[in-house]
Amino acid sequence: MMSKELKTGIVAVVVIALFIWGYNFLKGQDLFSANQRHFFVEYGNINGLNEASLVTINGLKVGRVDEIYFNQDAAKKGKLVVKISLETDFKFSKNSIAKIYSASLMGGQNLAIVPKYDGEIAKSGDYLKGEVESDIFSSVGEKLNPIQAKLENVLVGADSLLIGLNQVLDENSRKSLNRSILGLEGTISDVRKTLSSVNSLLADNKTNLDSTLQNAKNITDNFSKVSDDLAKANLGESAKKLETTLTNLNSLLADMKSGKGTLGKLMTDEKMYTNLTNASKELEELLREFKLNPKRFVHFSLFGKKAKAYNEENNTKNVSNK
């Protein structure tokens, strides 16, 4: 039989073991899990992440945050190192990202591993890349901060403007401004009356305007028809014929100038021109003589009376020889 002291020692050992297991369990560590892997992530700000926070992959819980401590390296002073443990053998590369995100609107941060599969497979003890995802309030605050700064500048500028206006606009200036506004109101009223008159005029002359527009349309249609007729007319053939006629006329004028043909000879032969002039002159004298002394050309006498001879002087003076 076991002694009383042995029983007491066994119970004490079991209690201590249960205490250690419970303490580590509350910290998120499972001492009886044989597949745990540990990874490290470095952050400049963990945004409220604490030990025992959940670690997820694609929304599935796969581990917990074991420990958070400052980096002891002097070159990385102030940096925080987060040690996480995974209870799954899910494989991902060293290029995967450990992102801290807000678990809910009420607060609390969890850590999600965004797995990547290119590159070397991550092993227990490796460092992963760390990122911090802004929660909704931080995002709104970050976006509102620049707007707030600009709004403050606008308000300061508006305040300065109002102060300057108060200094510039003394009592007389205010009265003048009021008069100007009243005048502007009167002008606007006059413009409204004018527009009303124009509308009335347009309404009264709507028939005339319609007739004018119809006439303009008819004129446009007529121009269109004339344009179509000109387009259909064989202007090219007419121009070709005109060109041929002008060519023939030029040839005729050239022949006349060179003395060819009757007209050419008449224009270039001075002797012919002189003969024609003399013949025209003699014909004129003959006709005049015939008119003044017709008996010389048609003579009929029962008594044998002779006609008087041609008298050049009387003919020149247009006088009969009677």
C-alpha positions as CSV (number, residue, x, y, z in Angstrom):
1,M,0.0,0.0,0.0
2,M,1.0,3.5,-0.8
3,S,2.0,5.6,2.1
4,K,0.2,8.8,2.9
5,E,3.2,11.0,2.0
6,L,3.4,9.4,-1.5
7,K,-0.2,10.1,-2.1
8,T,0.2,13.7,-1.0
9,G,3.2,14.1,-3.3
10,I,1.4,12.6,-6.4
11,V,-1.6,14.9,-5.8
12,A,0.7,17.9,-5.4
13,V,2.5,17.1,-8.7
14,V,-0.9,16.7,-10.5
15,V,-2.1,20.0,-9.1
16,I,1.1,21.8,-10.2
17,A,0.9,20.2,-13.7
18,L,-2.8,21.2,-14.1
19,F,-1.9,24.7,-12.9
20,I,0.9,25.0,-15.4
21,W,-1.3,23.6,-18.2
22,G,-4.2,25.9,-17.3
23,Y,-1.9,29.0,-17.2
24,N,-0.5,28.2,-20.6
25,F,-3.9,27.4,-21.9
26,L,-5.2,30.8,-20.8
27,K,-2.2,32.3,-22.6
28,G,-3.2,30.4,-25.7
29,Q,-0.6,27.7,-25.5
30,D,-1.4,24.1,-25.7
31,L,1.3,22.0,-24.2
32,F,-0.1,18.8,-25.5
33,S,-0.1,19.9,-29.2
34,A,2.8,18.2,-31.0
35,N,2.3,20.1,-34.3
36,Q,2.9,23.7,-33.0
37,R,5.1,25.9,-35.2
38,H,6.4,29.3,-34.0
39,F,6.9,32.4,-36.2
40,F,8.1,35.9,-35.5
41,V,6.8,39.2,-36.9
42,E,8.3,42.7,-36.4
43,Y,6.1,45.8,-36.1
44,G,6.6,49.4,-35.4
45,N,3.2,49.6,-33.8
46,I,1.0,46.7,-32.9
47,N,-2.2,48.9,-32.6
48,G,-3.4,47.2,-29.4
49,L,-2.6,43.6,-30.2
50,N,-2.0,41.6,-27.0
51,E,-1.0,38.1,-26.0
52,A,-3.5,35.3,-26.5
53,S,-5.0,37.2,-29.5
54,L,-6.2,34.9,-32.3
55,V,-4.2,34.1,-35.4
56,T,-6.2,33.2,-38.5
57,I,-5.7,32.1,-42.1
58,N,-8.5,33.0,-44.5
59,G,-10.7,33.5,-41.5
60,L,-10.0,30.2,-39.8
61,K,-8.4,30.1,-36.4
62,V,-5.0,28.4,-36.6
63,G,-3.1,29.7,-33.6
64,R,-2.5,32.4,-31.0
65,V,-0.1,35.2,-30.1
66,D,2.3,33.7,-27.6
67,E,4.5,36.7,-26.7
68,I,5.2,40.4,-27.5
69,Y,8.5,42.0,-26.6
70,F,10.8,44.8,-27.7
71,N,13.6,44.0,-30.1
72,Q,16.9,43.8,-28.3
73,D,18.9,44.8,-31.4
74,A,20.2,48.4,-30.9
75,A,19.7,49.1,-34.7
76,K,16.0,48.3,-34.3
77,K,15.4,50.0,-31.0
78,G,11.7,50.5,-30.3
79,K,10.6,47.8,-32.7
80,L,8.2,45.2,-31.3
81,V,8.5,41.4,-32.0
82,V,5.4,39.3,-31.9
83,K,5.8,35.6,-31.5
84,I,2.9,33.5,-32.8
85,S,2.3,29.7,-32.7
86,L,0.3,27.8,-35.3
87,E,-1.5,24.5,-34.6
88,T,-1.7,23.5,-38.2
89,D,0.8,22.2,-40.7
90,F,-0.7,24.4,-43.5
91,K,2.3,25.4,-45.7
92,F,3.0,28.9,-47.0
93,S,6.1,30.8,-48.2
94,K,8.3,33.3,-46.3
95,N,6.7,36.0,-48.5
96,S,3.4,35.7,-46.6
97,I,2.2,38.7,-44.6
98,A,1.1,38.8,-41.0
99,K,-1.5,41.5,-40.8
100,I,-3.0,43.0,-37.6
101,Y,-6.7,43.8,-38.1
102,S,-9.6,45.0,-36.0
103,A,-11.6,42.0,-34.7
104,S,-14.8,44.1,-34.2
105,L,-16.1,47.6,-33.8
106,M,-16.0,47.2,-30.0
107,G,-12.2,46.9,-30.1
108,G,-9.7,44.1,-29.9
109,Q,-7.1,43.1,-32.5
110,N,-6.3,39.8,-34.1
111,L,-3.6,38.7,-36.5
112,A,-4.3,37.3,-39.9
113,I,-1.7,35.5,-42.0
114,V,-2.2,36.4,-45.7
115,P,-0.6,33.3,-47.3
116,K,1.6,33.5,-50.4
117,Y,2.9,30.4,-52.2
118,D,5.8,31.8,-54.2
119,G,9.3,31.4,-52.9
120,E,10.8,29.3,-50.1
121,I,8.4,27.5,-47.7
122,A,8.3,29.1,-44.2
123,K,9.6,27.0,-41.4
124,S,9.2,27.2,-37.7
125,G,11.3,30.1,-36.3
126,D,11.2,32.2,-39.5
127,Y,10.3,35.9,-39.6
128,L,7.3,37.0,-41.6
129,K,6.5,40.4,-43.1
130,G,4.2,42.5,-40.8
131,E,1.5,44.9,-41.7
132,V,-1.2,46.8,-39.7
133,E,-4.6,47.3,-41.2
134,S,-6.3,50.6,-40.2
135,D,-9.7,50.1,-38.6
136,I,-12.7,52.1,-39.6
137,F,-12.2,54.8,-37.0
138,S,-8.5,55.2,-37.9
139,S,-9.3,55.4,-41.6
140,V,-12.0,58.0,-41.0
141,G,-9.7,59.9,-38.8
142,E,-6.8,59.8,-41.3
143,K,-9.1,61.1,-44.0
144,L,-10.7,63.7,-41.9
145,N,-7.5,65.1,-40.5
146,P,-6.4,66.9,-43.8
147,I,-10.0,68.1,-44.3
148,Q,-10.0,69.5,-40.8
149,A,-6.7,71.3,-41.4
150,K,-8.0,72.8,-44.6
151,L,-11.3,73.8,-42.9
152,E,-9.4,75.5,-40.2
153,N,-7.4,77.5,-42.8
154,V,-10.6,78.4,-44.6
155,L,-12.2,79.6,-41.3
156,V,-9.2,81.6,-40.5
157,G,-9.2,83.2,-43.9
158,A,-12.9,83.9,-43.7
159,D,-12.5,85.5,-40.3
160,S,-9.7,87.7,-41.6
161,L,-11.9,88.6,-44.6
162,L,-14.8,89.6,-42.4
163,I,-12.6,91.7,-40.2
164,G,-11.2,93.5,-43.3
165,L,-14.7,94.1,-44.6
166,N,-15.8,95.5,-41.3
167,Q,-12.8,97.9,-41.4
168,V,-13.4,98.9,-45.0
169,L,-17.1,99.2,-44.9
170,D,-17.8,102.2,-42.7
171,E,-21.3,103.6,-42.2
172,N,-21.2,105.6,-45.4
173,S,-19.9,102.7,-47.4
174,R,-22.7,100.5,-46.0
175,K,-25.3,103.0,-47.0
176,S,-23.8,103.2,-50.5
177,L,-23.8,99.4,-50.7
178,N,-27.4,99.3,-49.6
179,R,-28.3,101.9,-52.3
180,S,-26.4,99.8,-54.9
181,I,-28.3,96.7,-53.9
182,L,-31.6,98.6,-54.1
183,G,-30.6,99.9,-57.6
184,L,-29.7,96.3,-58.6
185,E,-33.1,95.1,-57.5
186,G,-34.7,97.9,-59.6
187,T,-32.6,96.9,-62.6
188,I,-33.6,93.3,-62.2
189,S,-37.2,94.3,-62.0
190,D,-36.9,96.4,-65.2
191,V,-35.2,93.4,-66.9
192,R,-38.1,91.2,-65.9
193,K,-40.6,93.7,-67.3
194,T,-38.6,93.9,-70.5
195,L,-38.6,90.2,-70.8
196,S,-42.3,90.1,-70.2
197,S,-42.8,92.7,-72.9
198,V,-40.7,90.7,-75.3
199,N,-42.6,87.5,-74.5
200,S,-45.9,89.4,-75.2
201,L,-44.5,90.8,-78.5
202,L,-43.4,87.3,-79.6
203,A,-46.8,85.9,-78.6
204,D,-48.7,88.6,-80.6
205,N,-46.5,88.2,-83.7
206,K,-46.3,84.4,-83.6
207,T,-48.2,84.1,-86.8
208,N,-46.0,86.6,-88.6
209,L,-42.9,84.8,-87.3
210,D,-44.2,81.5,-88.5
211,S,-44.9,83.0,-91.9
212,T,-41.4,84.5,-92.0
213,L,-39.8,81.2,-91.1
214,Q,-41.9,79.4,-93.7
215,N,-40.8,81.8,-96.3
216,A,-37.2,81.4,-95.3
217,K,-37.7,77.6,-95.6
218,N,-39.2,78.0,-99.0
219,I,-36.3,80.2,-100.1
220,T,-33.9,77.6,-98.8
221,D,-35.8,74.8,-100.6
222,N,-35.6,76.9,-103.9
223,F,-31.9,77.4,-103.4
224,S,-31.6,73.7,-102.9
225,K,-33.5,72.9,-106.1
226,V,-31.3,75.4,-108.0
227,S,-28.2,73.8,-106.6
228,D,-29.5,70.4,-107.6
229,D,-30.3,71.6,-111.2
230,L,-26.8,73.1,-111.5
231,A,-25.3,69.9,-110.2
232,K,-27.3,67.8,-112.7
233,A,-26.5,70.2,-115.6
234,N,-23.6,69.1,-117.8
235,L,-21.5,72.2,-117.0
236,G,-18.3,70.3,-118.0
237,E,-19.6,69.7,-121.5
238,S,-20.8,73.3,-121.8
239,A,-17.4,74.6,-120.7
240,K,-15.7,72.3,-123.2
241,K,-17.8,73.6,-126.0
242,L,-17.1,77.2,-124.9
243,E,-13.4,76.5,-124.8
244,T,-13.6,75.0,-128.4
245,T,-15.5,78.1,-129.6
246,L,-12.9,80.4,-128.0
247,T,-10.2,78.4,-129.7
248,N,-11.8,78.8,-133.1
249,L,-12.3,82.5,-132.5
250,N,-8.7,82.9,-131.6
251,S,-7.7,81.0,-134.7
252,L,-10.0,83.3,-136.8
253,L,-8.5,86.4,-135.3
254,A,-5.0,85.1,-135.8
255,D,-5.8,84.4,-139.5
256,M,-7.3,87.9,-139.9
257,K,-4.2,89.4,-138.2
258,S,-1.9,87.5,-140.5
259,G,-3.9,88.6,-143.6
260,K,-5.6,85.3,-144.5
261,G,-9.1,85.4,-146.0
262,T,-11.2,88.3,-147.2
263,L,-11.4,90.0,-143.8
264,G,-7.7,89.5,-143.2
265,K,-6.8,91.0,-146.5
266,L,-9.3,93.8,-146.0
267,M,-7.6,94.6,-142.6
268,T,-4.0,94.3,-143.8
269,D,-4.1,95.3,-147.5
270,E,-4.1,99.1,-147.6
271,K,-4.6,99.3,-151.4
272,M,-7.8,97.2,-151.1
273,Y,-9.0,99.5,-148.3
274,T,-8.3,102.5,-150.6
275,N,-10.1,101.0,-153.5
276,L,-13.1,100.1,-151.4
277,T,-13.1,103.7,-150.0
278,N,-13.0,105.2,-153.5
279,A,-15.7,102.8,-154.8
280,S,-17.9,103.7,-151.8
281,K,-17.3,107.4,-152.5
282,E,-18.1,107.0,-156.2
283,L,-21.2,105.0,-155.4
284,E,-22.3,107.7,-153.0
285,E,-21.8,110.4,-155.8
286,L,-23.7,108.2,-158.3
287,L,-26.6,107.8,-156.0
288,R,-26.7,111.5,-155.2
289,E,-26.6,112.3,-159.0
290,F,-29.4,109.8,-159.6
291,K,-31.4,111.4,-156.9
292,L,-30.8,115.0,-158.1
293,N,-30.9,114.5,-161.9
294,P,-32.9,111.4,-162.5
295,K,-33.5,112.5,-166.1
296,R,-29.9,111.9,-167.0
297,F,-30.5,108.2,-166.4
298,V,-34.1,107.8,-167.4
299,H,-34.7,110.2,-170.4
300,F,-37.9,110.4,-172.3
301,S,-38.8,113.4,-174.5
302,L,-41.1,113.9,-177.5
303,F,-39.2,116.9,-178.7
304,G,-35.8,115.5,-178.5
305,K,-34.6,117.7,-175.7
306,K,-31.2,116.6,-174.4
307,A,-30.4,115.9,-170.7
308,K,-28.0,118.2,-169.0
309,A,-24.5,116.9,-168.5
310,Y,-23.1,115.9,-165.1
311,N,-22.0,118.9,-163.0
312,E,-19.6,117.8,-160.3
313,E,-19.9,121.1,-158.4
314,N,-23.7,121.0,-158.2
315,N,-23.5,117.3,-157.2
316,T,-21.1,118.2,-154.4
317,K,-23.4,120.9,-153.2
318,N,-26.4,118.5,-153.5
319,V,-28.0,120.9,-156.1
320,S,-30.0,119.7,-159.2
321,N,-28.9,120.7,-162.7
322,K,-32.4,122.0,-163.7
